Amino acid sequence: MTTSASPSPVPAPPGVDATVQAVLARLAGEPGALLPILHALQDALGHVPDAAVPHIADALNLSRAEVHGVISYYHHFKRAPGPAHTLQICRAEACQSMGAEALLAHARAHLGCGPRDTSGDGAFAVEAVYCLGLCACSPALAIDGQVHARVTPQKFDALVAQTRSAA
């Protein structure tokens, strides 16, 4: 019986391979390592590059399809670099009752996009989320993971301007 050599891994873009290898070295031996690895790559690179999939699959003894299936199932994981900033508007019941829909309409007008879209200048990705944990201080939003409570259209404009100027 002859064994064929396994295909060589897909080369990663410059700089990505070292990050992938460092994350795999740190986490691959942990039980249930796939999600922690994907989160670590997402945090380090802003996305999970397609070139990392074969490396992850090999390290965890999974098929590439299994790894890709997890990446594509969870909306949190991005397969390509995205905008510089992520703006999440809470659309859960408490926020809706306190004006989240009006805030979302204002965001659409101000940024030129709504949930699951990117602003016209490419600086912001807008996502709808369901609960940021600030129900008593609705409506809430998060910019790059930093949560803000009792957001009015004026406060929204100030937060977006502050985020743009900090970049």
Secondary structure per residue as TSV (DSSP state, phi and psi in degrees):
chain	resnum	aa	ss	phi	psi
A	1	M	-	360.0	130.8
A	2	T	-	-105.3	146.3
A	3	T	-	-110.7	134.4
A	4	S	-	-89.6	148.7
A	5	A	-	-68.4	140.6
A	6	S	-	-72.4	148.9
A	7	P	-	-61.7	148.2
A	8	S	-	-70.0	147.0
A	9	P	-	-61.8	152.0
A	10	V	-	-68.1	129.9
A	11	P	-	-65.6	141.7
A	12	A	-	-91.1	153.2
A	13	P	-	-60.1	156.9
A	14	P	T	-53.3	136.0
A	15	G	T	84.9	-27.3
A	16	V	H	-74.6	-43.0
A	17	D	H	-57.8	-41.8
A	18	A	H	-64.0	-40.3
A	19	T	H	-65.7	-45.0
A	20	V	H	-60.8	-46.7
A	21	Q	H	-63.6	-39.1
A	22	A	H	-65.8	-42.7
A	23	V	H	-65.0	-43.4
A	24	L	H	-64.5	-41.2
A	25	A	H	-61.9	-35.2
A	26	R	H	-80.0	-34.8
A	27	L	H	-118.1	-16.9
A	28	A	T	-60.5	-28.3
A	29	G	T	-82.0	-6.9
A	30	E	S	-77.4	147.3
A	31	P	T	-63.6	138.0
A	32	G	T	61.7	43.5
A	33	A	-	-74.8	-17.5
A	34	L	H	-58.8	-53.0
A	35	L	H	-64.2	-44.4
A	36	P	H	-59.0	-36.8
A	37	I	H	-64.8	-46.7
A	38	L	H	-62.8	-41.9
A	39	H	H	-64.0	-41.4
A	40	A	H	-63.4	-40.8
A	41	L	H	-67.4	-42.5
A	42	Q	H	-59.6	-43.2
A	43	D	H	-67.0	-40.7
A	44	A	H	-76.7	-38.3
A	45	L	H	-110.3	-13.8
A	46	G	S	85.9	-4.3
A	47	H	S	-167.6	171.6
A	48	V	-	-109.6	103.7
A	49	P	-	-65.4	144.8
A	50	D	G	-56.0	-34.2
A	51	A	G	-66.0	-18.0
A	52	A	G	-81.0	-22.6
A	53	V	H	-55.8	-49.5
A	54	P	H	-62.3	-35.1
A	55	H	H	-66.2	-42.8
A	56	I	H	-64.8	-46.0
A	57	A	H	-59.4	-45.7
A	58	D	H	-62.6	-44.1
A	59	A	H	-65.1	-31.7
A	60	L	H	-104.2	3.7
A	61	N	T	56.8	45.7
A	62	L	-	-118.1	164.2
A	63	S	-	-81.1	158.5
A	64	R	H	-62.6	-35.1
A	65	A	H	-63.8	-37.2
A	66	E	H	-64.7	-44.5
A	67	V	H	-65.7	-46.7
A	68	H	H	-61.5	-39.0
A	69	G	H	-59.6	-40.3
A	70	V	H	-69.4	-43.1
A	71	I	H	-60.6	-43.8
A	72	S	H	-78.3	-21.8
A	73	Y	H	-73.0	-43.1
A	74	Y	S	-90.5	121.8
A	75	H	T	-64.6	-19.3
A	76	H	T	-64.6	-33.3
A	77	F	-	-83.5	128.0
A	78	K	-	-105.1	144.0
A	79	R	S	-97.5	-6.9
A	80	A	S	-144.0	156.3
A	81	P	-	-58.9	141.8
A	82	G	-	-113.3	-167.2
A	83	P	-	-61.0	164.2
A	84	A	S	-65.5	-29.9
A	85	H	E	-131.7	142.7
A	86	T	E	-113.8	126.2
A	87	L	E	-113.1	119.4
A	88	Q	E	-111.7	125.5
A	89	I	E	-108.7	125.9
A	90	C	E	-73.3	133.0
A	91	R	-	-122.6	19.8
A	92	A	S	-72.7	171.1
A	93	E	H	-56.9	-46.6
A	94	A	H	-60.8	-44.8
A	95	C	H	-68.2	-38.4
A	96	Q	H	-60.3	-41.5
A	97	S	H	-67.9	-17.9
A	98	M	T	-109.6	14.2
A	99	G	T	108.2	19.4
A	100	A	H	-63.1	-34.9
A	101	E	H	-66.8	-38.3
A	102	A	H	-66.8	-38.0
A	103	L	H	-64.8	-41.8
A	104	L	H	-63.3	-41.2
A	105	A	H	-62.2	-39.5
A	106	H	H	-65.3	-42.1
A	107	A	H	-61.3	-42.0
A	108	R	H	-58.9	-45.1
A	109	A	H	-68.2	-41.8
A	110	H	H	-72.9	-42.6
A	111	L	H	-99.2	-15.1
A	112	G	S	78.2	23.8
A	113	C	-	-159.9	164.4
A	114	G	-	-122.5	-163.3
A	115	P	T	-57.3	145.2
A	116	R	T	66.5	27.6
A	117	D	E	-134.8	170.4
A	118	T	E	-120.5	141.4
A	119	S	-	-59.4	157.0
A	120	G	T	-55.7	-33.6
A	121	D	T	-87.5	-1.0
A	122	G	S	77.4	6.0
A	123	A	S	-82.6	-28.3
A	124	F	E	-126.5	135.4
A	125	A	E	-101.8	133.5
A	126	V	E	-108.4	129.5
A	127	E	E	-128.3	143.6
A	128	A	E	-90.0	135.1
A	129	V	E	-128.3	162.5
A	130	Y	S	-122.4	84.3
A	131	C	-	99.5	114.6
A	132	L	-	-104.5	4.5
A	133	G	S	82.5	15.2
A	134	L	-	-117.1	39.8
A	135	C	G	-55.8	-36.4
A	136	A	G	-74.5	-11.0
A	137	C	G	-125.4	42.2
A	138	S	-	-74.0	158.8
A	139	P	S	-78.9	154.7
A	140	A	-	-122.0	154.6
A	141	L	E	-147.6	164.2
A	142	A	E	-129.6	136.9
A	143	I	E	-118.2	117.7
A	144	D	T	52.6	38.2
A	145	G	T	86.6	-8.4
A	146	Q	E	-92.0	119.1
A	147	V	E	-85.7	149.4
A	148	H	E	-135.4	136.7
A	149	A	-	-108.6	161.3
A	150	R	S	48.3	53.5
A	151	V	-	-83.9	119.2
A	152	T	-	-98.0	167.9
A	153	P	H	-57.2	-37.4
A	154	Q	H	-67.4	-41.4
A	155	K	H	-66.5	-38.3
A	156	F	H	-57.4	-50.8
A	157	D	H	-58.5	-42.0
A	158	A	H	-65.9	-41.2
A	159	L	H	-64.8	-41.3
A	160	V	H	-65.8	-43.9
A	161	A	H	-62.6	-41.8
A	162	Q	H	-63.8	-41.1
A	163	T	H	-65.6	-42.1
A	164	R	H	-63.5	-42.0
A	165	S	H	-73.5	-25.8
A	166	A	H	-75.1	-19.0
A	167	A	-	-77.4	360.0
